[in-house]
């Protein structure tokens, strides 16, 4: 396995958590105990978060148009550059995993393709942030609201880092593209 093979880790974690959720749910059905119920809920929630990420990552890029970077949603806002400086994005961005690093490789893709990939990645992570709160709807069934709110909030914050990363990188790529176009 490669050092950056995050996609494999995500898929393996999805299968593992799904299997553990199924196993503990069956065991809870056969031997109803509080610990088995807690484990089934925990593994089920973990499975949801992993599986949802894979599903959103497969669907959302097909919905993002090729001219996305010129649309209002993807254009950098006035406050963002200053915000990213305050958040010190340049210092921590290298520590975030990349699902498919080859899709951002400028030696394999044109700068226009990489910019489009940035837009797709941003949209994926924005949808994941929203869908991270779906487990909160299970509070009436399972209780423990603080567990669902905390896990959903942390999951959304994690994906928020990737949204920030895409919004930080894309304007720099667009400036490079504009300079290339002016030279031609």
C-alpha positions as CSV (number, residue, x, y, z in Angstrom):
1,X,0.0,0.0,0.0
2,X,1.3,3.5,-0.9
3,X,1.9,6.1,1.7
4,X,-0.9,8.3,0.3
5,X,-3.4,5.5,-0.4
6,X,-6.2,7.1,1.6
7,X,-8.9,5.8,-0.8
8,X,-8.0,2.2,0.2
9,X,-8.1,3.0,3.9
10,X,-11.5,4.7,3.6
11,X,-12.9,1.8,1.7
12,X,-11.4,-0.8,4.1
13,X,-12.7,1.2,7.1
14,X,-16.2,1.3,5.5
15,X,-16.3,-2.5,5.0
16,X,-14.9,-3.1,8.5
17,X,-17.3,-0.8,10.3
18,X,-20.2,-2.1,8.3
19,X,-19.3,-5.7,9.2
20,X,-18.9,-4.8,12.9
21,X,-22.2,-3.0,12.8
22,X,-24.0,-6.0,11.3
23,X,-22.3,-8.4,13.7
24,X,-23.1,-6.4,16.8
25,X,-26.7,-5.8,15.6
26,X,-27.2,-9.5,15.2
27,X,-25.6,-10.3,18.5
28,X,-27.8,-7.6,20.2
29,X,-30.9,-9.2,18.6
30,X,-29.9,-12.6,19.9
31,X,-28.5,-11.4,23.3
32,X,-30.0,-8.0,24.1
33,X,-27.5,-6.2,26.4
34,X,-26.7,-2.6,26.8
35,X,-23.1,-3.0,25.7
36,X,-24.1,-4.8,22.4
37,X,-26.7,-2.1,21.7
38,X,-24.1,0.6,22.3
39,X,-21.6,-1.1,20.0
40,X,-24.2,-1.7,17.3
41,X,-25.1,2.0,17.4
42,X,-21.5,3.1,17.4
43,X,-20.4,0.9,14.5
44,X,-23.5,1.7,12.6
45,X,-22.9,5.5,13.0
46,X,-19.2,5.0,12.0
47,X,-20.3,3.0,9.0
48,X,-22.8,5.7,8.0
49,X,-20.1,8.4,8.0
50,X,-17.6,6.3,5.9
51,X,-20.2,5.0,3.4
52,X,-21.8,8.4,3.0
53,X,-18.4,9.9,2.1
54,X,-17.8,7.3,-0.5
55,X,-21.3,7.7,-2.0
56,X,-21.2,11.5,-2.0
57,X,-17.8,11.3,-3.6
58,X,-19.1,9.1,-6.4
59,X,-22.3,11.2,-7.1
60,X,-21.5,14.9,-6.6
61,X,-18.7,15.3,-9.1
62,X,-21.0,14.3,-11.9
63,X,-23.3,17.2,-10.9
64,X,-20.6,19.9,-10.9
65,X,-20.5,21.7,-14.3
66,X,-17.2,22.2,-16.2
67,X,-17.5,26.0,-15.8
68,X,-18.0,25.7,-12.0
69,X,-15.0,27.9,-11.1
70,X,-16.6,30.9,-12.7
71,X,-19.9,30.5,-10.8
72,X,-20.7,32.6,-7.8
73,X,-20.5,29.7,-5.3
74,X,-16.9,28.8,-6.2
75,X,-15.5,32.3,-6.6
76,X,-13.3,33.5,-3.7
77,X,-15.1,36.1,-1.6
78,X,-13.3,39.2,-0.4
79,X,-12.8,38.1,3.2
80,X,-11.4,34.7,2.4
81,X,-7.8,35.4,1.7
82,X,-7.5,37.2,5.1
83,X,-9.3,34.5,6.9
84,X,-7.1,31.8,5.4
85,X,-4.0,33.8,6.6
86,X,-5.5,33.9,10.1
87,X,-6.2,30.2,10.0
88,X,-2.6,29.5,8.8
89,X,-3.9,27.2,6.1
90,X,-0.5,27.2,4.4
91,X,1.1,25.6,7.5
92,X,-1.5,22.7,8.0
93,X,-2.7,21.9,4.5
94,X,0.1,19.4,3.8
95,X,-1.1,17.2,6.7
96,X,-4.6,16.5,5.3
97,X,-5.1,13.2,3.4
98,X,-6.1,13.3,-0.3
99,X,-8.5,10.7,-1.5
100,X,-7.1,10.6,-5.1
101,X,-3.8,12.6,-5.2
102,X,-3.3,11.8,-8.9
103,X,-6.4,13.9,-9.8
104,X,-4.5,17.0,-8.6
105,X,-1.3,16.2,-10.3
106,X,-0.4,18.9,-12.9
107,X,2.0,16.6,-14.7
108,X,-1.0,14.3,-15.5
109,X,-3.8,16.9,-15.9
110,X,-4.2,20.3,-17.3
111,X,-4.6,23.2,-14.9
112,X,-8.2,23.6,-16.0
113,X,-8.9,20.0,-15.1
114,X,-7.2,20.4,-11.7
115,X,-9.3,23.6,-11.0
116,X,-12.4,21.7,-11.9
117,X,-11.4,18.9,-9.6
118,X,-10.9,21.5,-6.8
119,X,-14.5,22.6,-7.4
120,X,-15.8,19.0,-7.3
121,X,-13.9,18.3,-4.2
122,X,-15.2,21.4,-2.5
123,X,-18.8,20.4,-3.4
124,X,-18.3,16.9,-2.2
125,X,-17.0,18.1,1.2
126,X,-19.8,20.6,1.6
127,X,-22.4,17.9,1.0
128,X,-20.6,15.7,3.4
129,X,-20.7,18.4,6.0
130,X,-24.5,18.7,5.7
131,X,-25.1,15.0,5.6
132,X,-22.9,14.5,8.7
133,X,-25.8,15.8,10.8
134,X,-28.3,13.1,9.5
135,X,-27.5,10.8,12.4
136,X,-29.0,13.4,14.7
137,X,-32.4,12.4,13.4
138,X,-31.9,9.1,15.2
139,X,-31.8,10.7,18.7
140,X,-35.5,10.0,19.4
141,X,-34.9,6.3,18.7
142,X,-31.6,5.8,20.4
143,X,-31.3,8.7,22.9
144,X,-27.8,10.0,23.8
145,X,-28.2,13.3,22.0
146,X,-24.8,14.6,23.0
147,X,-23.1,11.6,21.3
148,X,-24.8,12.2,18.0
149,X,-24.3,16.0,18.1
150,X,-20.6,15.7,19.0
151,X,-19.8,13.1,16.4
152,X,-21.8,14.9,13.7
153,X,-20.2,18.2,14.6
154,X,-16.6,16.8,14.6
155,X,-17.2,15.1,11.3
156,X,-18.5,18.3,9.8
157,X,-15.5,20.3,11.1
158,X,-13.2,17.7,9.7
159,X,-14.7,18.1,6.2
160,X,-14.8,21.8,6.7
161,X,-11.0,21.7,6.6
162,X,-11.1,20.2,3.1
163,X,-13.5,22.9,1.9
164,X,-11.1,25.5,3.2
165,X,-8.2,23.8,1.5
166,X,-10.0,23.8,-1.9
167,X,-11.0,27.4,-1.5
168,X,-7.5,28.3,-0.5
169,X,-5.8,26.5,-3.4
170,X,-8.2,27.2,-6.3
171,X,-7.5,31.0,-6.6
172,X,-3.8,30.4,-6.8
173,X,-4.4,27.9,-9.6
174,X,-6.7,30.4,-11.4
175,X,-4.0,33.1,-11.2
176,X,-1.4,30.7,-12.7
177,X,-3.9,29.8,-15.5
178,X,-4.6,33.5,-16.2
179,X,-0.9,34.2,-16.5
180,X,-0.5,31.3,-18.9
181,X,-3.4,32.6,-21.0
182,X,-1.9,36.1,-21.1
183,X,1.4,34.7,-22.4
184,X,-0.4,33.1,-25.4
